Amino acid sequence: MRQMEPDLVQRALRAPGFPEVRRRVFRQLLESLLYENAVRAHENDDGRSVVAAVSDEGEPVRYVVTARRRFGFGRVAVTGPVLRTDSGGIAEAESLSGFLGEARAALDADPELLTRFARELEETLVKDAAAQYVRVRRGGRLADASYDELEGRITDGHRYHPTFKSRMGFDAADNYAYGPEFAHPVHPLWIAAHNEISEVSTSSTLSGQDFVRGQLGATKTEHFLDILREAGAEPADFTLVPVHPWQWREQVATAFAEPLRQGSLHLLGPDPDEFLPQQSIRTMACVTTPHRPYLKLALSIVNTSTSRVLAPHTVRNAAPISDWLRDVVESDPFLRDDCRVVLLGEVQGSAVVPDQPGGLLREDTYGVLSCIWRESLYPHVEPGENAVPFTGLTARELDGTPMIEHWVRKQGVIGWLDRLVEVSVVPLLHLLCRHGIALESHAQNMVLLHRGGVPERVVLRDFHDGVRFSRAHLAEPDRCPELAGTPAHHGNRNSFVETDDLDLVTDFLLDAFFFINLGELSIFLADTYGLAEREFWKVVRARVAAYQEAFPELTGRFTLFDLAKPTIAVERLTTRRLLPDTELRLHSVPNPLAGP
């Protein structure tokens, strides 16, 4: 593991850029609490919102923010620093946990979960401070970076969730070693799991063991198999599974102690190639051999609202869903030839599920030792094309210049936006309205292919738990495979693929793509280039209307999947951290696709 300088965090917390890091976390905290109605606040005549609080000494305290409503989805924008007033005067609020503690009576929060949330905020503050400090020290321009470099260098994604970089489970040294911003190579470890406690899901285009041998190479594969033979094991009885080094150290070596003792699990050694973590942290890109598939590894950390393990039922579904989506796209001339959409298929997944007598420790092993292999982007990139993560479209250089500055100045903000909307919105609309399939295409799940900044087409990824549909409303239900359902003991109530509720299908796309992905872009273009949000959404609505006019035979489907309904249900992402995860936490917000 790469060693962190002992005083790195201290230097980051004292750096000139730290106040802006703190302000960002505070800003996103108040914006999301106000937006989700998770805090009781009084709005003054001057437009400022006031949260009543009480100090440790029992004295009245007020937190004051200047905020306004945006056009897109009625988002709340905090436009200045958060202020704290007490009998001693007024000053900028500096303590995130102090705010939660003093304002607890005004918050809609479970007391124990509020403490957990406070820790997540403080972890986000420290980890983002370290990331921003190292970025400044490293220098360099985003516009000059390769795609894989951008996956790590874009440090300001997820502008809604306040715990955008909590990574609970990683200490400061772990974060430095395995955080994507620090770009330290990682060698995944390989284990052998007995076939009785492991399962493999493989694309119809692959042969399981041949695939693994192709990843490791014949020499390394034979070396690992020799280790098994020397231990008295029969290689044919085992499945080779990669594991993140941190996951092995912190989880597998203890939670899987009995399989290790019995010999149904063997540690084999490191992968010969170097991998770099992408912005999702648990997905690794092979830098030694870029055409090698991406590797998504279970990590027992919590980031934003979600544990980053890989539940076995989603691993089981990965390859069948990818095969199905590929079949849908390849059999649809519009998606295949006009949109030329790229799907990065999840070609193989493995999960180790040991017996848990009594079930008391099931949570310690469920989804803890799993992986998914995803196709590499590079074989799909044509000559003259370049790739950029969608998060890069709102990223800024160190001097504050937008990464897309040259593109927008050359093409004009409306011209560039219209082309971007055409290549990104239309294929997602067609998948939903023609085929009945909604994708969770937030910014991490989309890649833009462009030619000199001119949007060309999109790459879609992350399907194992990132699709939603109603089987009864699929255009071709016979194409859809039977999928593993979500087990009752699975903790994430948002993790389901099939539903009979069409609103949950439509809102899945509206929430992830329109609210999070395009919503952030609309705010960015408004604040940076002066493009009014109403104008932004007018461009989007025009492209939606043009698509609908081009497919009059789908009129009934457009009514079924109503993109222009007045309100949509979006996740209360911050509320999910404050209340038990026993139900879907949604709230209704105005839909900018409904019109002016």
N, C-alpha and C positions, 0 to 999 in steps of 0.2 A: 504494500500500500504506500502511495506517495506521502511522504512526511510533510506536515504543515509546519510553517514557521511558528514557533511558540507564541509570538506576539501579533500574529496576523489579525485576529479578531480585535485585539485592542487597538491596533492601528486603523482598522476599518471603522470602528466606533468613534474614533477621534478625527477621522478624515473630514475634509471640508464638505464632501458630498453627503455626509451622514444625515444632516437635518432633512434633506429632501427625501431620503429613504424613509425616515420616520413619518414625514408628512404624507407620503404616498400611502403607507399602511393605515395611518389614522384616517386619511381621506376615504379610502375604500371601505374601511370599517363603518364610518358614519353614513356614507352613501348607501351601502347595502342594508344597514339597520333601518334607516329611514324609508328606503324603497320597499323593503319587505314588511314594514309596519311591525318591526321587532323591538322597537323602542318607543316609549311614550314621550313625545316632544310637543312643545307649544310653539306655534309660529307667531312671531311678533309682527306688528304692522310694517316694520322695515324689511320683512322677508326673511329675517334670520330665525333659525330654529333653535330652541332652548331646551336642553335636557336637565331636569332638576336632579340634583345628587346630594349626597351627604358625606362629609369628610369623616376620617377615622375618629375625630374628636367630637363628632355629632353636629358640626357646624354646617349650615346650608352652603352648597356649592352649585354653580351652574356651568354647564358646558354649552358654548354658543358656536353655531356654524352658520355661515352664509351659504345658502343652497338655492338651486332653482331646478325646475322641471325641464327636462329635454323633450323634444318632439318624439324621438324614437322610443317607443315602448314606455313612455312616461318616466324614463330613467331620472334619477336624482343626481345632480352634479353639485358637489361641494367646491366652491370657488375660492376659498382662502383657507388659512390655517385654522385648526380647531382651537378655540379659546377657552380658558378656564377662569372663572371669576369666583372669588371668595371675599371675606371681609378685608383681606390684605390687598385687594386690587385685582387686576386682570393681566393675564400672561398667556402665552401659547402653551397649550397642553403638551406635555412631553411623555407622560407615562400611559401606555396602552392598558396595562393591567390595572393601573390606578383608576382610569376611567371606568373600566368594567366594575371594579370594586365599589367605587363611590356611586355609580349609577345603577347598581344592581336592582334596586326597587323599580326602576323605570324599564327594565329589560324583560322581555318574554323569554326566560331562560330557566332551565333546570340548574339548581345551585352547583351540583357536582360537575355538570357539563360546562358551566360557566368558568370554573377553575381550569378545566382542560382547555377550553377555548383561549383563555388568557395565556396559557403556556404556548399554544400554537401561534398566537400573535407575536409573542416575544421571540420565539424561534424564527419566525418569518423575518422579523426585524434584524436579527443578528445575521442570518444566512444571506439575506439580500444585501445587507451592508458589506459583507465579505465579497459577494459576487460583484457588486458595483466597484468596490475598491480595486479588486484584481483586474477588472475590465479597464479601468483608468490606467493602471500601472502597465498593462499589456499594450494598450494603444491599438492602432489598426482601424481600418474602415470596414464597416459591414458591406458596403457596396463592392469591395474587392474580395470578399470572402467566398469560398466555395460553399456548396449546399451543406455538406457535413459540418463545416465550420460554423455556418449560420445556426445550425441546430443547437450549438452550444453558446454562441456569442449573443444571441438574442436574449437579453436578461430582463426585459420589461413586459413579458406577456401576461395574460390574464389580469386585465385591469378592473375586473369587477370583484373577484373574491379577495377578501382581506388577508386570508392565510395562504396566499399564492405560493409561498416558498417555505412552508412549515417543515415538511420532511421529517415528521415526528418519528423518532427511532434513530436517525442519523445524529451523532454528536458533531462537534465542529470539525474534528479530524476526518470523520466519515464523509461529511459534506464536501470537504476539500478534496478528498480522494475520489469521490464518486459523483459529485455534482457536475452537470454538463458544462457549466460556465468555466470550470477550471481545466477542462480538456485534458485530463490525465488518462492515459491508456489503461484499459482493464483487460485482464485475461480471465474469461469465465472458467470456472472449474467444471470438470465432468465427473459424474457419478454413474454407477451402474445400479439399476433398480431391478429386482426380480420381477418377472412378468406377472406374478401373482398380486403384486401391489402397485403395478404401474399400468397405464393405459396410453395408447397412442392413437391420435386422429390424423389421418394422412389424406392429402388431396388425391383424387383419382388419377392425377397426372404423375404421381410419384410412387416409388417403392420405398417403404419405410427405412429398412436397414441400409439400402443403397444410398438413400438420401443422407443419412448420418455419416456414412463412410465418405461421401463426397464432401461433407463439411470439414471433416478432420483430415482427409487424405489417407491413403492406404497405410503409410508408415505409422502414423500416429494411432490410427484405428487398431492396427495389429499390436502396437505397444500396449494400448489399454486392454485389449483382449488377453494379452499375455499376463497382465496383472491379475485378471480374473482367474486364469488357469492356474497361476501360482498360488492363488488362494483356495484352490480346490473347487472352483465353480465352473459350470458349463456356460460358455458365452451365449449359446443359443437361448438360454433361460433368462437372459437379462436384456434390459433396454438401456441404452446410453442416453443420459439426460444432462444438459448443462445447468449450472446453478451460479448465481451471482456470488462472488467471494464474500461479500458482506452477509448475504443470506445464509451461506454455509456456516460462517463464524457465529452469527447471532441467533440463528433459528434451527437450522437443520441438524447441527452437531449435537444439540440437546433434545429437541422435540422428536428427532428420529433415532434416539439412542438405542432403542430396542431393535429396530431393523439393522442398525449398524452392528450391534452385538451379535445378532443371529446370523449375519452374513447375507441378508437379503438386500443390503445396501452396501456399496463399496465406493470409497473415494478413489478416483483414478488419477487425477492430475489436471493441470491447466491446459486450456486451449492454446495451440501454438501461435495463433494470430492475435493482433491487438484490436480491441474494440473501443469506441468512444460512446459515452452515453448521449442520447438525444435529449431533446427538451422535456420529454415525458419521464426521464430519469431511468426507468426500468427497460426501455428499448435501447439496444446497442447496435451501432453501425460498425461493420468490420472495415477498418482503415487499411489493413494489410492487403485484403482482397475485396475491393469495393463492390464487386458483382455478387459477392456472397450474401445470402439473405440476412435481413435484420433479425436480431434475436431479442425477443421480449421475455424477460425473466421476472419471476415473482419476487417482490420485495415487501417485507413485512413492515413497511412504513406507512404513515398516513400523510397525504398531501392534499391540499384544498379540503374537499369533503369526503375523500375516499381512501380506503385501504388499497394498497397497490399489490396485493397478492393476486394470483390468477386462479379463480375458482375453477375446479375441474369440469363443472358442467359447461362453462364457457370455452374451456380448452377443447372439450369434446366437440363443441359446435363450430370451432374455428374453421377447419377445412371444409366441412359441408356447406357452411354459409358462403365461404369464398367461392367454392365450385358453383354454387347456385347463382351467385351474383355474376360470375364470369359467363355462365350460360345465358343469363338474361341479357347481358350487354352484347355478347357476340351474336345473339339471335335477333337483335334489334338494330336495323340499319341506321336509325337516327343516332343512337348512342355510339354505335361502332364507327360509322363513317362520317357523320356530320359533327358530332361532339368530340369524337375520338378520345373519349374519357378513358383514363388509365385506372385500373384497380390493382393495388398491391395485394395480391392474394396471400392469405395465411395458409401456407402449404402443409405444415405439420405442427402438431401440438402434442406435448407429453405432460402427463400429470402422475405424481406418485401419491397414492392414497392408501396408507397403511391401515391395518385393522386397529380399531380403538375400542377394546372391550369396555362396555359401560358408557362410552361416549363422552366421558367427562373432559377429556383432553382433545376432542375432535377439532376445536377451534385452533389448537396449537399446530395442527398439521394440514388443515383443510385449505388448499390453495397455496400452501407455503412452498411446495417443491413442484413447480410447473413452469412450462415454457411454451412459447409459440414462435415459429419461424415464419417470417413475412418476406415476400419477394423484395429484392433490391429495386430501388428506383432506377438505377443507371442503365439497365438494358432497355428501358422504355424511352429514354431521352434521345431524341433525334438530333442529327447534326444541326447546329445553329440554335438549338434550344438550351436554355438554362433553367435551373429549378430554384425556387425560393419558398420557404415555409410561409403559409398565410400569416403567421405571426409577424413575419418580416415586413409586411405591408404597413404596419403601424409602428415600426421600430425607428429609432433615431440614432444618428452617429453621436460620438462623444461631444461634439460641438452643438448638438441640438438639431442639426439638419436631418430631415427625414431621409431614410434610406432610399425611398422612391422619388426623391426630389427631381433627379434628372429625367425620369420617365414622365412625371406629371408636367414638368415645364415644357418638355418637348411635344407631348401629345395634347396638353390641355387637361385640366382636371376632369371635365365632363367627358371628353373623348376617351381618356384612359379608363375612367370609371365605367362608362357604358360598355366598353369591350370586356372589362373584368367581369361585370355582372352577366354579360352574355355567356362567357365561357364557364362561369362557376354556377350561376343560378339555374340555367336551363337544364343541364343534365340531372340535377337533383330534383327539379320539378317533374321531369319525365319519369324518373324512377318512381316517384310518388304517385303521380296522376295516371300514368299509363300502366304501371306495374303494381302499385300499391305498397311500395317499399320506401320507408323513411330511413335516412342515414343520419347518424349523429356527427354531422360535419362541422364541428367547431374548429377553431383555427389550427389546433395541433393535428387534426385529422385530414387536413387538406394541404396540398402542395400545388403551387402555380408553376406551370411551364410557360416560359415567355421567350420572345426573340427581341433582344435589345430593349426589354422593358414592355414590349407590346404583349399583352396577355394572349396566350395561344390555346391552352387547354388545362384541365385540372387532373390531379392525381388524388385518388381517394384511398383511404386506408383505415385500419382498425375496425374490423367487422365482427369480431367474436362476441362482443356485447354491445356493438354500436349500430345495430339495425332494429327496426320495430315494424311490425305489420300485423294485420288481421288476416288470418288465412282465408276466411270467407270472402274477403274483398281483394284478394290477389287476382290479377288478370289471368294468370296461369298457375293455379294452385298445385297442379300435378307436378310442376317443376320443383316445387319447394320440398326440401327434405324434411323428414321427421327429426326434430331437434330435442336435445335433452332439456328438460324443464328445470326451473330454479328450485332447489331443495328447500324444504321448510326451514332448515337451520341456517340458511344463507342470510347474513345480516343485512345486506344492502337491498332495501325495498325498491330501489330504482332499477335494479338489475333484472329486467325481463325483456324478452324479445317479442313474444306473441301476446296479443290482447284482443278482446272483442270490442274495445272502446276506440272508435275511429278518431275521436278527439285526441286521444293519447298518441295515436300514430301521427296525425298532422302536426300536433304541437311538439312532437319529438324533433321534427325538422325545423319548425319555426323557432323553437327554443335554442337549439344548438347552433344552427347555421344563421338564421336571420337575427335573432336576439343577441347572441354572443359574437358570432363571427362578423357579419355585416354591421351589426350594431356598433361594435368597437370601431370599425372602419369609418362609419358615418360620423361618429364623434371626433375621430382623428382628423378627417378631412374638414370638418367644420371648424375645429379649433386651430388647424394649421394653415388651411388654404381659404378659409372663409366660405366654403360651400355650405349653404344652409342645409340643415338636416331634412327639411321638407323637400328641397331640390334633390337631395340624395335619394330619398325614398320615391320620388317621382320617377327617377331614372329606373329604379328597381321595378316599380309598378308597370312602367311602359314595357319593360322586357318580359314581365309576366304576361301582360296582355298580348304582346306579339306572339309569344309561345302559344297561348290559348287560341288565338286566331289561326295559327298554323295547323292546329289539330282540332277542328270542329267536331270530329267523331268522338272526342273525349269530353264533350260538354257535360254529360251526366257524371263523369268522374270528377270534373272540376267542382261540381256541386257537392259531391261526396267528400272530397278532400278540400275543404273550403279555406283557401289561403287568405281570403279577404274578410273573414269574420271580424267583427268589431273588437273582440278581445281574444287573447290567448292565455293559456296557463303556462307559466314558466316556474322553474325550480326556485325555491327560497334557499339559496345555497348557504348563506350565512346562518339562517335559522336551523338548517340541518345540523350544524355544529352545536347549537344551543339547546336542542330538544332531542329526546330519545328517537332513534331511527326506527319507529314502529309503523310509520305510514308515509305516503308520498307528501312532501311538503311543497305545495304549489300555491301560487297566487295569480289572480287574473289581472292582466295589464293591457293597455290599449295597443292595438295592432296597427303599425304604420302602413301596412299593405292594404288597410281598409279604405284609405283615401286621406285627403287633406284634413 
